[in-house]
């Protein structure tokens, strides 16, 4: 799918898809092989391959036949969803920055990109490509930060599960899912730092305006905040996993302890019944109340053993 936007005065407005050549910004998502292959052939790029990256970013400077400089840069966006595998928890966002045109590629549609582009008011129409790219990255990093903060709710839910039901199988499933998220997110943030450094190097000049510098600094601050949050979450989940393992070991020890004590208590009547079952003369053998006498003796001795174990704090 294609969405095109034209610059009218200082505002980006949605334009007809048939007017791609004269559009200022083009957002490409989904299966647009013909359009993507045209750029791959023209600039010798592997945009299709870059869109499949899930653990690294791409960045390069291109010079065409007219010695005009253009940029290729991508970054990773967490595509977090329930039950996802590690190989599809992120999606690449690719930018081609030309002199008077910006093209954006993603495999899946990221709804906030067209929402942000529609009726976007620009400060500097002469460098609108840089401004649009930075605003998209700024928005994307805010979305990533909000998604990361949402992980805290999942961690709190996991804590509640452990407190109420103990470390059951569903708890392990939730913990594994969160740890997969942490792996995907930490990989994403580490790779995006390289893309940010490339953008800063190419967008930061001696005559850079204050607002552009402020946006770049804010993106860096957001990235640093996400790094700190994910480090804390990852450490907490590691400690939580250790705690769950300790709880399981403790519960298993208590179960084995209880079974051992029950075995000790039941051993006494087993010995007594076995003793009265041998083929020799034994007390109460000819008594009509012999069975009840043996049973009462077994119960009394078992209770004595049980009280003794309780007193020794074995039970």
C-alpha positions in Angstrom: 0.0 0.0 0.0 1.1 3.6 -0.7 0.2 6.8 1.1 1.4 10.0 -0.5 1.7 13.5 1.0 2.3 16.8 -0.8 3.8 19.9 0.8 1.4 22.9 0.5 2.9 26.0 1.9 4.1 24.7 5.3 1.7 21.8 5.7 1.8 18.2 4.5 -1.5 17.2 2.9 -2.7 13.8 1.7 -2.4 13.6 -2.1 -3.5 11.1 -4.7 -1.5 7.9 -5.0 -1.2 8.4 -8.7 0.9 11.5 -8.1 3.8 9.7 -6.5 6.4 11.5 -8.5 5.4 14.9 -7.4 4.7 13.9 -3.7 7.0 15.2 -1.0 6.6 12.3 1.3 5.6 8.7 0.4 4.8 6.0 3.0 5.1 2.5 1.6 3.9 -0.5 3.6 2.9 -4.1 2.8 3.8 -5.9 -0.4 4.8 -3.2 -2.9 7.4 -5.3 -4.7 7.4 -3.3 -7.9 7.9 0.0 -6.2 10.6 -1.3 -3.9 12.4 -3.1 -6.7 12.5 0.1 -8.7 14.5 1.8 -6.0 16.7 -1.3 -5.4 17.6 -1.3 -9.1 18.1 2.5 -9.3 20.3 2.9 -6.2 21.7 -0.7 -5.9 20.0 -1.1 -2.5 18.5 -4.2 -0.9 15.5 -2.5 0.7 13.6 -5.7 0.9 16.4 -7.3 2.9 16.7 -4.4 5.2 12.9 -4.6 6.0 13.5 -8.1 7.3 16.2 -7.0 9.8 15.1 -7.7 13.4 18.4 -7.2 15.3 20.4 -4.6 13.3 19.9 -1.3 11.4 21.2 0.0 8.1 22.6 3.4 7.2 24.5 4.7 4.3 25.2 7.8 2.2 24.4 7.7 -1.5 25.5 10.0 -4.3 23.7 9.9 -7.6 24.9 10.8 -11.1 24.3 14.5 -10.5 26.5 14.3 -7.3 23.4 14.9 -5.2 23.7 13.4 -1.7 20.9 11.2 -0.3 20.7 9.1 2.8 19.5 5.7 3.7 18.8 5.0 7.4 16.6 2.4 9.2 15.8 1.7 12.8 13.9 -1.0 14.6 10.5 -0.7 16.1 9.2 -3.3 18.6 6.3 -5.2 17.1 5.2 -6.6 20.5 2.2 -9.0 20.5 1.1 -11.9 22.5 2.6 -15.3 21.6 5.2 -13.8 19.3 8.4 -15.6 18.4 11.7 -13.8 18.8 12.1 -13.5 15.0 9.0 -11.4 14.5 8.9 -9.2 17.6 10.5 -6.2 15.8 9.9 -4.5 12.4 12.3 -2.2 10.5 11.4 1.3 9.5 13.5 2.5 6.5 13.9 6.1 5.4 15.3 7.3 2.0 16.1 11.0 2.3 16.5 12.8 -1.0 16.9 16.5 -1.7 13.2 17.2 -1.9 11.6 13.9 -1.1 11.3 11.5 1.8 10.2 7.9 1.4 9.4 5.6 4.3 9.2 1.8 4.1 7.7 -0.7 6.6 6.5 -4.3 6.3 3.5 -3.8 8.6 1.5 -0.6 8.7 2.4 1.5 11.7 -0.8 3.5 12.3 0.8 6.4 14.0 3.0 7.2 10.9 0.1 8.3 8.6 -1.7 9.9 11.6 1.4 12.0 12.2 2.0 12.8 8.6 -1.5 14.0 7.9 -1.7 17.8 8.2 1.8 18.0 9.7 2.8 21.7 10.0 6.5 22.3 9.3 8.9 25.0 10.4 11.4 24.8 7.7 10.1 23.9 4.2 13.6 23.9 2.8 14.7 21.1 5.0 11.3 19.4 5.5 12.8 15.9 4.9 15.0 16.1 8.0 12.2 17.6 10.0 9.6 15.0 9.0 12.1 12.1 9.7 13.0 13.5 13.1 9.4 14.0 14.1 8.5 10.4 13.1 11.5 9.1 15.1 10.5 11.3 18.0 7.0 9.9 17.9 8.1 6.3 17.4 10.5 6.6 20.4 7.6 8.0 22.5 5.5 5.0 21.5 8.3 2.6 22.3 8.7 4.2 25.7 5.0 3.9 26.5 5.0 0.3 25.3 8.0 -0.3 27.6 6.2 1.2 30.6 3.3 -1.0 29.8 5.5 -4.0 30.5 5.5 -2.9 34.2 1.8 -3.8 34.3 2.6 -7.3 33.1 5.3 -7.6 35.7 2.8 -6.5 38.4 0.3 -9.0 37.2 3.0 -11.7 37.4 3.8 -10.7 41.0 0.1 -11.0 41.9 -0.1 -14.4 40.3 2.9 -15.6 42.3 1.5 -14.1 45.6 -2.0 -15.7 45.2 -1.3 -19.1 43.5 2.4 -19.7 43.8 4.8 -20.5 40.9 2.4 -22.5 38.7 2.9 -23.4 35.1 1.0 -20.3 33.8 3.4 -18.1 35.8 6.4 -19.7 34.0 4.7 -19.0 30.6 4.1 -15.4 31.5 7.7 -15.0 32.8 9.1 -16.6 29.5 7.0 -14.2 27.4 8.2 -11.1 29.4 11.8 -12.3 29.0 11.3 -12.6 25.3 10.1 -9.1 25.2 13.1 -7.9 27.1 15.5 -9.6 24.6 13.7 -8.1 21.7 13.5 -4.6 23.3 17.1 -4.6 24.4 18.3 -5.7 20.9 16.1 -3.0 19.4 17.4 -0.2 21.6 21.1 -1.2 21.1 20.7 -1.2 17.3 18.8 2.1 17.2 21.7 3.9 19.0 23.8 3.4 15.8 21.0 4.8 13.6 20.7 7.8 15.9 24.5 8.5 15.8 24.3 8.4 11.9 21.4 10.8 11.9 23.1 13.2 14.3 26.3 13.1 12.3 24.5 13.9 9.0 21.8 16.3 10.3 23.9 18.3 12.7 25.8 21.1 11.0 27.2 24.4 12.1 24.1 26.3 11.1 21.6 23.8 12.6 18.6 25.5 14.2 17.9 25.2 17.9 14.6 23.3 17.4 16.2 20.5 15.3 19.0 20.1 17.8 16.5 20.0 20.6 14.5 17.2 18.9 17.7 15.2 18.4 18.7 15.6 22.0 15.2 14.6 23.1 15.4 11.4 21.1 18.7 10.6 22.7 17.2 11.3 26.2 14.3 9.1 25.4 16.6 6.3 24.2 18.7 6.6 27.4 15.6 6.5 29.5 14.5 3.3 27.7 17.9 1.7 28.3 17.7 2.4 32.0 14.1 1.1 32.3 14.8 -2.1 30.4 18.0 -2.7 32.5 15.9 -2.4 35.6 13.1 -4.6 34.3 15.6 -7.3 33.1 17.3 -7.4 36.5 14.0 -7.6 38.3 12.8 -10.5 36.0 16.1 -12.3 36.6 15.7 -12.0 40.4 12.0 -13.0 40.0 13.0 -16.1 38.2 15.5 -17.0 41.0 12.8 -16.4 43.6 10.3 -18.7 41.7 13.0 -21.4 41.5 13.7 -21.0 45.3 9.9 -21.2 46.0 9.5 -24.3 44.0 12.5 -25.9 45.7 11.1 -25.0 49.1 7.7 -26.3 48.2 9.2 -29.6 46.9 11.3 -29.9 50.1 8.2 -29.4 52.3 6.2 -32.0 50.3 9.0 -34.5 50.6 9.3 -33.7 54.3 5.6 -34.2 54.9 5.6 -37.5 52.9 8.6 -38.8 54.9 6.9 -37.9 58.2 3.7 -39.7 57.1 5.8 -42.7 56.2 7.4 -42.7 59.6 4.1 -42.5 61.4 2.5 -45.2 59.2 5.5 -47.5 59.7 4.5 -48.1 63.3 1.1 -49.8 62.6 2.7 -51.6 59.7 5.3 -53.1 62.1 2.6 -54.0 64.7 0.3 -55.6 62.1 3.2 -57.5 60.7 4.2 -58.7 64.1 0.7 -60.0 64.9 0.5 -61.7 61.6 3.3 -64.2 62.2 2.5 -67.8 62.7 3.5 -68.0 66.4 1.6 -67.4 69.6 1.1 -63.7 70.2 -0.9 -61.7 72.8 -4.6 -61.4 72.2 -4.5 -64.2 69.7 -7.5 -66.0 71.2 -9.3 -62.9 72.5 -12.5 -61.9 70.8 -11.3 -58.3 71.2 -7.8 -59.0 69.9 -8.3 -57.1 66.6 -9.5 -54.0 68.4 -6.7 -54.2 71.0 -4.0 -54.4 68.3 -5.7 -51.6 66.4 -5.9 -49.4 69.6 -2.2 -50.1 70.4 -1.2 -49.1 66.8 -3.2 -45.9 67.0 -1.7 -45.0 70.4 1.8 -45.6 69.3 1.3 -43.7 66.1 -0.1 -40.7 68.0 2.8 -40.8 70.4 5.2 -40.8 67.4 3.2 -38.0 65.8 3.2 -35.8 69.0 6.9 -36.5 69.4 7.7 -35.3 65.8 5.5 -32.2 66.4 7.4 -31.4 69.6 10.7 -31.8 67.8 9.3 -29.5 65.1 9.6 -32.0 62.4 5.9 -31.5 61.5 
